[in-house]
Amino acid sequence: MHGKIALVTGATSGLGKATAFEMARLGAMVILVGRSKEKCEATVDHIKKETGNDGVGYMVADLSVQREVRKVSQDFTSRHNRLHVLVNNVGGFFNTRFETEDGFELTFALNYLSHFLLTDLLLDVLKASSPARIINVSSGIHARERRMPFDDLQTAKGYKGFKAYGRSKLANILFTYELARRLEGTGVTVNVVNPGFTATGLGMQPGGFGEFTKWMVSKMAKTPQQGAETIVYVASSKGVEGVTGKYYENLKDVPSSKTSYNVEAGIRLWEISRKLTGLRSNTKP
């Protein structure tokens, strides 16, 4: 990945940190995005020391807040005129329903809307860097959702953590497939990755997973390095060059759920997301 510039969200722990580390090891200039300045600095120092790559930097932002997503885009484009790889990895799991300062349910805002907004804001620089790649991180849990609940996208009716999480991950896939259609012919590809059951710290905070699920994570989950393998593969492999609109797990292109291929749902979600983020999208159907 020498000569490539990559931006990785949620990059101070778990999958994001492992992804950023491996791409730096492969020679890319990597910009990390995280909420904590201290964690960002520590992660950057660690990656530089272990990989010998000094082209690693960071930006501090809470991506559940739209003004901070916009600031990341502005700060990045003020410093760089190229972006070859965007990894939308940031996410969270919450057993209790919270709302962001924008008034959106936290899981939906962080796991999905931040991906939609940041990607749209960076599309011009991605197109200018063609060939470029966008990787959205989803989960096999998306398959639990039999439809996209447009009447309750923010899980206001009978909130459950896994329900909100599954909806956000289904939204990631619908978004990926719709964006791939809209970017056809631009040289910018977009794919989605299911890293599998991985011990990332997701849901391990107070108010996250229950004790049994935490025990399962500790005993059965992949390491972050194992979980990140497919993300890095889709971001860097020559075998994925030009491939777009696909769902990957375990280094392979595999089918996602039947629901995730609903084109009408993807278009409807796009239009709703555009309104919720206040975008006049420059990506046409």
Secondary structure, 3 states (H helix, E strand, C coil): CCCCEEEEECCCCHHHHHHHHHHHHCCCEEEEEECCHHHHHHHHHHHHHHHCCCCEEEEECCCCCHHHHHHHHHHHHHHCCCCCEEEECCCCCCCCCCECCCCCEHHHHHHHHHHHHHHHHCHHHHHHCCCEEEEEECCHHHHHCCCCCCCCCCCCCCCCHHHHHHHHHHHHHHHHHHHHHHCCCCCEEEEEECCCCECCCCCCCCCCCCHHHHHHHHHHCECHHHHHHHHHHHHHCHHHCCCCCCEEECCEECCCCHHHHCHHHHHHHHHHHHHHHCCCCCCCC
